[in-house]
């Protein structure tokens, strides 16, 4: 059974840093592409970042470009999001989401989410 | 970037009704359109992929259609568990994989 479990969220001051993790199990991790998606309190879903199976291709939303870094460790079956220079508007639940076999098939599995609160 | 416009933003319906939600892309995306259901405090769940394909395990009361720029999600014979927020998402070509702003389906 596929499982994605995020961790690393918490309260951080503006300008601070946080590293989110997503532990995967139940499938061959290195054959799938992944994304981070966030949801601010009471708001809709916002795509944040993408990483290819090998980790060689990365994409970011304009709102986080230059501040966030996505990475993965295929030996550890883990996905990461390093978040620097955090702002109040980064406050959200962050989800890791697996891209199905191809982009045409959507995000087929999601973690439960981890809450990041940026506040002084 | 491709923008997704979803409407209505909210919808009131009764158990047993049929409802339709519309999503429009700012440029043609073939059938690279997915629909998700999200309940409060839970992660989104993939319902429909590639515009009209039902994800495994999803009830056939859900259906999707469309191609190019205009897409619809239909739910027939609404059940209590269907009251949730629905999002469309385009996955055309390379990221960003933008979402629509969501449609909240409430019980009348």
Interface residues (C-beta under 8 A of the other chain):
Chain A: X35 X37 X44 X45 X46 X47 X50 X59 X61 X62 X95 X97 X99 X100 X103 X104 X105 X106 X107 X108 X110 X111 X112 X113
Chain B: X1 X31 X32 X34 X36 X38 X42 X43 X44 X45 X46 X49 X50 X53 X55 X87 X89 X91 X92 X93 X94 X95 X96 X97 X98 X99 X100 X101 X102
